Amino acid sequence: MKTRPLFILGAILVVLIALKFWQRSDHEAQLAESGLETVFPAMATGQIGRLVIDGPGEGQIELTRSGDQWRVDSSYGHPAAADKVDRLLGELVGLKGEFRSDKAAVLADYKLDDASAVQLTAYDLSGAELGHLLLGDRLKGAAGFFVRKAGEDRTYAASGNLLGDLGIYGDTRDPAARSFVDLKAVVLDRAQVDKLTLVEGATELELVKVFDAPPADTVAVDRSKYSWTLGKTTLDKAKADAVLGALVNIYARDLLDPAVDYGFGGARRAQVTLADGSQTTIEFGESVTEPEAGVAMRVGGDSSVYLVYDKLPDRIFKAKADLLPDKG
């Protein structure tokens, strides 16, 4: 009979201990949260209309909102990659930091002096400044960075990967414009491709998909079952598919100045025809060495000029003999 009261007392004791632990944890969480200060105001990301990012070196990056799309003004007005801008804005709005120092003498230690800091300024849709931050060094042993507001010496440690979102890695302190530009030059559904027309100088090859006849009880063609032909010649499927693969997914390495003449004259061009009749024309120009080695390329009527891998044209423009089945 005595075990029941003891059991009840034990249960009450467990509940009291758990309640005490919860109250303590909640209190500590509130203390931790109260120790954080807002560095950039919380707001809807749609309120931000322009971002200016300036590293210690020369040049700066400017991104401007145009409706639902962002453009990189400092990269010839090329469209920005939406996912990258969204990630940056998500890290920026409502940014909080833990106070570390308010002494100007130690700003250089945090790489928050004017000579080392990365400056990030945000403006609203009307052009009014929303916030101006200076970003310093990464935290040691934790994911985060040092930050302060422009015109203030008060320094904070903030969590997140805002520096990475700006394209700043390792010892580099200058943001990379290509961290924001959309470098997907060509993205097509290879299953919907019906024909490839390859022109190199006076040579023109027309690679056509011939689909297998559907079973008698079906009407729709199975677009995964086909062969490639060049005139009356059947090509090696794997070799022709390799050309197809090189054309339908082209990611550029960087952008080039569209005002420069890169020798686009149709001497090397490829046209991709889809099942719906739409066509995409891809032109290749001269080789370049700056900002890195590659080949100039443009797509259709787009004014953008891309820098692509210098071996890409070799994967596309083949002689007829290179596309025939191996003998043996």
C-alpha positions as CSV (number, residue, x, y, z in Angstrom):
1,M,0.0,0.0,0.0
2,K,2.9,2.3,0.6
3,T,4.2,1.9,-3.0
4,R,1.4,3.9,-4.5
5,P,2.0,7.1,-2.6
6,L,5.8,6.7,-3.3
7,F,5.0,6.3,-7.0
8,I,2.8,9.4,-7.0
9,L,5.5,11.4,-5.2
10,G,8.1,10.2,-7.7
11,A,6.0,11.2,-10.6
12,I,5.4,14.7,-9.2
13,L,9.1,15.1,-8.6
14,V,9.9,14.1,-12.3
15,V,7.3,16.7,-13.5
16,L,8.8,19.4,-11.3
17,I,12.3,18.7,-12.5
18,A,11.2,18.8,-16.1
19,L,9.3,22.0,-15.6
20,K,12.3,23.6,-14.0
21,F,14.5,22.5,-16.8
22,W,12.1,23.8,-19.4
23,Q,11.8,27.2,-17.6
24,R,15.6,27.4,-17.4
25,S,16.0,26.5,-21.1
26,D,13.4,29.0,-22.2
27,H,14.9,31.7,-20.0
28,E,18.4,31.0,-21.5
29,A,16.9,31.1,-25.0
30,Q,15.3,34.5,-24.3
31,L,18.6,35.8,-22.9
32,A,20.4,34.6,-26.0
33,E,17.9,36.2,-28.3
34,S,17.9,39.4,-26.2
35,G,21.7,39.6,-26.7
36,L,21.2,39.9,-30.4
37,E,20.8,43.3,-32.0
38,T,19.2,44.1,-35.4
39,V,21.8,45.1,-37.9
40,F,19.5,45.3,-41.0
41,P,15.8,45.9,-40.6
42,A,13.3,43.0,-41.2
43,M,11.0,43.7,-44.2
44,A,9.5,42.0,-47.2
45,T,12.2,41.4,-49.8
46,G,9.9,42.9,-52.4
47,Q,10.6,46.3,-50.8
48,I,14.2,46.2,-51.9
49,G,14.7,47.6,-55.4
50,R,18.5,48.0,-55.7
51,L,21.7,46.6,-54.2
52,V,25.2,48.0,-54.5
53,I,28.1,45.7,-53.5
54,D,31.5,47.3,-53.3
55,G,34.7,45.4,-52.3
56,P,38.1,46.9,-51.4
57,G,39.3,46.6,-55.0
58,E,38.2,48.3,-58.1
59,G,34.7,48.0,-59.5
60,Q,31.4,47.3,-57.9
61,I,28.3,45.2,-58.5
62,E,24.9,46.8,-59.0
63,L,21.7,44.8,-59.0
64,T,18.4,46.4,-59.9
65,R,14.9,45.0,-59.7
66,S,12.7,45.3,-62.8
67,G,9.3,43.9,-61.9
68,D,9.8,40.4,-60.7
69,Q,13.2,40.1,-62.3
70,W,16.6,41.3,-61.2
71,R,19.3,42.5,-63.5
72,V,23.1,43.0,-63.0
73,D,23.6,46.5,-64.2
74,S,27.3,46.2,-63.8
75,S,27.4,43.2,-66.1
76,Y,25.8,44.8,-69.2
77,G,22.3,44.6,-67.7
78,H,22.2,40.8,-67.9
79,P,19.5,39.0,-66.0
80,A,20.4,37.9,-62.5
81,A,20.0,34.3,-61.3
82,A,16.8,34.5,-59.3
83,D,17.8,31.8,-56.8
84,K,21.0,33.6,-56.0
85,V,19.4,37.0,-55.4
86,D,16.6,35.4,-53.3
87,R,19.2,33.7,-51.1
88,L,21.1,36.9,-50.6
89,L,18.0,38.9,-49.7
90,G,16.9,36.1,-47.3
91,E,20.3,36.4,-45.5
92,L,20.2,40.2,-45.5
93,V,16.7,41.2,-44.3
94,G,16.3,41.0,-40.5
95,L,20.0,40.3,-40.0
96,K,21.0,40.2,-36.3
97,G,24.4,40.2,-34.7
98,E,25.9,39.8,-31.2
99,F,27.8,42.8,-30.0
100,R,31.6,42.4,-29.9
101,S,33.2,45.9,-29.8
102,D,32.6,49.6,-30.2
103,K,36.3,50.7,-30.5
104,A,37.5,52.1,-33.8
105,A,41.0,50.9,-33.0
106,V,40.1,47.3,-33.5
107,L,38.1,47.6,-36.8
108,A,41.0,46.5,-38.8
109,D,41.4,43.3,-36.7
110,Y,37.9,42.4,-37.9
111,K,38.6,43.5,-41.5
112,L,35.9,46.1,-40.9
113,D,38.0,49.2,-41.7
114,D,37.3,51.0,-44.9
115,A,40.3,49.5,-46.6
116,S,39.2,45.9,-46.1
117,A,35.5,45.8,-45.6
118,V,33.0,44.7,-48.2
119,Q,30.2,47.3,-48.4
120,L,26.6,46.4,-49.1
121,T,24.0,49.1,-49.6
122,A,20.3,48.4,-50.1
123,Y,17.7,50.8,-51.5
124,D,13.9,50.7,-51.7
125,L,11.9,50.9,-54.9
126,S,12.0,54.7,-54.9
127,G,15.7,54.9,-54.4
128,A,15.8,55.7,-50.7
129,E,18.6,54.0,-48.7
130,L,17.3,51.2,-46.5
131,G,20.6,50.2,-45.0
132,H,24.4,50.3,-45.5
133,L,26.5,47.5,-44.0
134,L,30.2,46.9,-43.9
135,L,31.1,43.2,-43.9
136,G,34.3,42.0,-42.3
137,D,36.2,38.7,-41.7
138,R,34.6,35.3,-41.3
139,L,34.2,34.0,-37.7
140,K,36.8,31.5,-36.6
141,G,35.3,28.1,-35.9
142,A,31.7,29.1,-36.7
143,A,29.6,29.9,-39.8
144,G,29.3,33.7,-39.7
145,F,31.1,37.0,-40.1
146,F,31.7,40.4,-38.5
147,V,29.6,43.3,-39.5
148,R,28.9,46.9,-38.7
149,K,26.6,49.7,-39.9
150,A,28.2,52.4,-42.0
151,G,29.2,55.4,-39.9
152,E,29.3,53.4,-36.7
153,D,32.1,51.6,-34.9
154,R,29.8,49.2,-33.1
155,T,30.8,45.7,-34.3
156,Y,28.7,42.5,-34.4
157,A,29.2,38.9,-35.0
158,A,26.4,37.6,-37.3
159,S,25.6,34.0,-38.4
160,G,25.0,33.0,-41.9
161,N,26.8,32.8,-45.3
162,L,26.3,36.4,-46.6
163,L,29.9,36.6,-47.7
164,G,29.6,33.4,-49.7
165,D,26.4,34.7,-51.3
166,L,28.4,37.7,-52.5
167,G,31.0,35.3,-54.1
168,I,33.7,36.0,-51.5
169,Y,35.7,33.0,-50.6
170,G,39.1,32.4,-49.1
171,D,41.4,35.4,-49.0
172,T,39.5,37.2,-51.7
173,R,37.7,40.3,-50.5
174,D,36.2,41.5,-53.8
175,P,32.7,40.2,-54.7
176,A,32.4,38.3,-58.0
177,A,29.8,39.6,-60.5
178,R,29.3,36.1,-61.9
179,S,28.0,35.0,-58.6
180,F,24.8,36.8,-59.5
181,V,24.5,36.6,-63.3
182,D,22.3,33.9,-64.9
183,L,24.9,31.9,-66.9
184,K,22.4,29.3,-68.2
185,A,22.9,30.2,-71.8
186,V,20.9,27.3,-73.4
187,V,18.6,24.9,-71.6
188,L,16.4,22.8,-73.9
189,D,14.5,19.6,-73.4
190,R,16.6,17.1,-75.4
191,A,13.6,14.7,-75.8
192,Q,11.7,17.4,-77.7
193,V,14.5,18.0,-80.2
194,D,13.7,16.8,-83.8
195,K,16.6,18.2,-85.8
196,L,20.1,19.7,-85.5
197,T,21.6,21.9,-88.3
198,L,25.3,22.4,-88.0
199,V,27.0,25.0,-90.1
200,E,30.8,25.5,-90.2
201,G,32.1,27.6,-93.0
202,A,30.8,26.0,-96.3
203,T,29.9,22.7,-94.6
204,E,26.3,22.1,-93.4
205,L,25.1,19.0,-91.8
206,E,21.5,18.3,-91.0
207,L,21.0,15.6,-88.3
208,V,17.4,14.4,-88.1
209,K,15.8,12.1,-85.6
210,V,13.8,9.3,-87.0
211,F,11.4,7.8,-84.5
212,D,10.5,4.2,-84.2
213,A,7.0,3.3,-85.5
214,P,4.6,3.1,-82.5
215,P,2.9,-0.2,-81.8
216,A,-0.3,-0.8,-83.7
217,D,-2.5,-0.3,-80.6
218,T,-1.0,3.2,-79.9
219,V,-1.0,6.5,-81.7
220,A,1.6,8.5,-79.9
221,V,5.3,8.2,-80.8
222,D,7.7,7.1,-78.1
223,R,10.2,10.0,-78.3
224,S,12.8,8.0,-76.4
225,K,13.1,5.5,-79.3
226,Y,14.8,7.0,-82.3
227,S,17.8,6.9,-84.6
228,W,19.8,9.7,-86.2
229,T,20.1,10.2,-90.0
230,L,22.1,12.5,-92.2
231,G,20.4,12.5,-95.6
232,K,20.0,8.8,-96.3
233,T,22.8,7.8,-94.0
234,T,22.1,6.3,-90.5
235,L,24.5,7.8,-88.0
236,D,26.0,6.3,-84.8
237,K,23.3,7.1,-82.2
238,A,25.8,7.7,-79.3
239,K,27.9,10.0,-81.4
240,A,25.0,12.1,-82.5
241,D,23.5,12.1,-79.0
242,A,26.8,13.5,-77.8
243,V,26.4,16.5,-80.1
244,L,22.8,16.9,-78.9
245,G,23.9,16.9,-75.3
246,A,26.5,19.6,-76.0
247,L,23.9,21.9,-77.5
248,V,20.9,21.5,-75.2
249,N,22.6,22.4,-71.9
250,I,25.2,25.2,-72.2
251,Y,26.4,27.0,-69.1
252,A,28.7,29.9,-69.7
253,R,31.8,30.7,-67.7
254,D,31.2,34.5,-67.8
255,L,29.8,37.4,-69.9
256,L,31.5,39.5,-72.5
257,D,31.0,43.1,-73.6
258,P,28.2,43.0,-76.2
259,A,29.6,46.2,-77.8
260,V,32.8,44.4,-78.9
261,D,33.0,42.6,-82.3
262,Y,33.7,39.0,-81.7
263,G,33.4,37.9,-85.3
264,F,29.9,36.6,-85.4
265,G,29.1,36.2,-89.0
266,G,27.3,32.9,-89.1
267,A,30.5,31.0,-90.0
268,R,29.9,28.6,-87.0
269,R,26.3,28.2,-86.0
270,A,24.0,25.5,-84.8
271,Q,20.2,25.5,-85.1
272,V,18.1,23.3,-82.8
273,T,14.6,22.5,-84.0
274,L,12.0,21.3,-81.5
275,A,8.9,19.2,-82.1
276,D,6.7,22.3,-81.8
277,G,8.6,23.9,-84.7
278,S,10.5,26.5,-82.5
279,Q,14.1,27.0,-83.3
280,T,17.1,28.1,-81.3
281,T,20.2,29.4,-83.1
282,I,23.6,29.3,-81.3
283,E,26.5,31.2,-82.9
284,F,30.2,30.9,-82.0
285,G,32.6,33.7,-82.6
286,E,36.3,34.3,-81.9
287,S,38.5,32.9,-79.2
288,V,39.2,35.3,-76.3
289,T,41.8,35.4,-73.5
290,E,40.0,37.8,-71.1
291,P,38.6,37.5,-68.5
292,E,39.8,34.0,-69.1
293,A,40.4,31.7,-72.1
294,G,37.3,30.7,-74.0
295,V,35.1,31.3,-77.0
296,A,32.5,34.0,-77.6
297,M,28.9,32.7,-78.1
298,R,25.5,34.3,-78.5
299,V,22.0,32.8,-78.7
300,G,19.3,33.8,-81.1
301,G,18.3,37.4,-80.9
302,D,19.6,37.8,-77.4
303,S,22.0,40.7,-77.0
304,S,24.1,39.0,-74.4
305,V,27.5,37.6,-75.4
306,Y,28.7,34.6,-73.4
307,L,32.1,33.3,-72.7
308,V,32.1,29.5,-73.0
309,Y,34.6,26.7,-72.7
310,D,37.0,26.8,-75.6
311,K,36.5,23.1,-76.5
312,L,32.7,23.4,-76.8
313,P,32.7,24.0,-80.5
314,D,34.8,20.9,-81.1
315,R,32.1,18.8,-79.4
316,I,29.5,20.2,-81.7
317,F,30.9,20.7,-85.2
318,K,31.8,17.3,-86.5
319,A,32.7,16.0,-89.9
320,K,30.3,13.5,-91.3
321,A,32.9,10.7,-91.0
322,D,33.1,11.4,-87.2
323,L,29.4,10.6,-86.8
324,L,29.3,7.3,-88.7
325,P,29.3,4.0,-86.9
326,D,32.7,2.5,-86.2
327,K,33.8,-0.1,-88.8
328,G,34.4,-3.6,-87.6
